[in-house]
Amino acid sequence: MYTTLITPRELNVLINSNAPLLILDTRHDLMNTDAGTQAYAQAHIPNAFFMHMDTDLSGEKTGRNGRHPLPDLNLFAEKLRHIGLSHSTQVVVYDEHNGMMAARAWWLVRHLGHANVAVLNGGLNAWRSAELPVTDALPSPHIGDFTAQASLNRTVSADDLMAHLNDGVYQIIDARAPERFSGAVEPIDPVGGHIPHARNHCFVSNLNADLTFKDADTLRTEWLATLADTPIEQVVNQCGSGVTACHNMLAQHIAGLEGAALYAGSWSEWCSDEKRPVEKSEG
C-alpha cells in the first residue's frame, strides 16, 4: 500500500501486476486551463484517467469561497467509482511539474476516507526519464464498489480562523511564494499580504532540484524548524486557493508529521471579505 509517494518503477510494476489500480492525470496550468486536457490527449501514462482541476477537483465558485473551492464530495466519489475506484484500489496521481496538482488530488481522495493514494514522485517527467511508456489511447472505465468513508483529513473554515485569530489555538502555515506572502506582489488575487500571525513555508522548498520530494529526514528537519515548538495538530495549512497547501500537507506526511488541518478557501477566500484582517511584511 502506497500512501504518500510512489516511484515510476514501482508504478510500472503495479501496472504490469494487474493489481487493483486507478491512475489519475491531474496536469493543469492556472494561466491556460485547457493545457492539461490537451496534454493528456497527446500522451499520458497507460490507463490513466484525466481529472480537471476546475471541474473535477474543485467545486462551484461563488466569488466568496476562493478560486478552487472543494468539490461536492458525493459527486467526486461517484466520478471515481465510475472509473474504477473500489475500496481495495491503489490510487496513483500525477502531474507534470512540481506535484502541486497531484497533491490536491491526493488530499481529496483521502478526504473520501481512502488511504491507498500516492503521488508519483517527480510526476510525468520522472516517468519519461525512466523511459517508461506513454500513450494517447483512452482507458476503458469500469464501475467500482467505492463508497465514501469518514474523512482522513481535518479542515478549518474562515470563521474558525477568525474566532481564534489571536488566541494561539491555530498556527497558520502559508505555502505561497515569499513575495506573495509578504504582500510585495500579488499576481492572481485582488489583495496582497497574508493572514495575521501566519508563517511562510513555500511549497517548492519541499522539492529537490529534479522536482522529486526531499527525503523524509530532510523534510522533517526543515518542517520542525518552521513549526518551532508548535504541535502539528495546531497547524492549519493554506495557500492561494487550497492547492499548494496540500503539497505542504503531503510533505508533512512524508516527514511523519500527521494531523494538520487544511483551510481550503485559503487566501483567495480570506481576502474576498474586507472585514477580515490582512497583514503585510517585508521580505
C-alpha positions, 0 to 999 in steps of 0.5 A: 500500500502506497500512501504518500509517494510512489516511484515510476518503477514501482508504478510500472510494476503495479501496472504490469501486476494487474493489481487493483489500480486507478491512475489519475492525470491531474496536469493543469496550468492556472494561466491556460486551463485547457493545457492539461486536457490537451496534454493528456490527449497527446500522451499520458501514462497507460490507463490513466484517467484525466481529472480537471482541476476546475471541474473535477477537483474543485467545486462551484465558485461563488466569488466568496469561497476562493478560486478552487473551492472543494468539490461536492464530495458525493459527486467526486466519489461517484466520478471515481467509482465510475472509473474504477475506484473500489475500496481495495484500489491503489490510487496513483496521481500525477502531474507534470511539474512540481506535484502541486496538482497531484497533491490536491488530488491526493488530499481529496481522495483521502478526504473520501476516507481512502488511504491507498493514494500516492503521488508519483514522485517527480510526476510525468517527467520522472516517468519519461526519464525512466523511459517508461511508456506513454500513450494517447489511447483512452482507458476503458472505465469500469464501475467500482464498489467505492463508497465514501468513508469518514474523512482522513483529513481535518479542515478549518473554515474562515470563521474558525480562523477568525474566532481564534485569530489571536488566541494561539489555538491555530498556527497558520502555515502559508505555502505561497511564494515569499513575495506573495506572502509578504504582500510585495506582489500579488499576481492572481488575487485582488489583495496582497499580504497574508493572514495575521500571525501566519508563517511562510513555508513555500511549497517548492522548498519541499522539492529537490532540484529534479522536482522529486520530494526531499527525503523524509529526514530532510523534510522533517528537519526543515518542517520542525524548524518552521513549526518551532515548538508548535504541535502539528495538530495546531497547524492549519495549512493554506495557500492561494486557493487550497492547492499548494497547501496540500503539497505542504500537507503531503510533505508533512506526511512524508516527514511523519508529521500527521494531523494538520488541518487544511483551510481550503478557501485559503487566501483567495477566500480570506481576502474576498471579505474586507472585514477580515484582517490582512497583514503585510511584511517585508521580505 
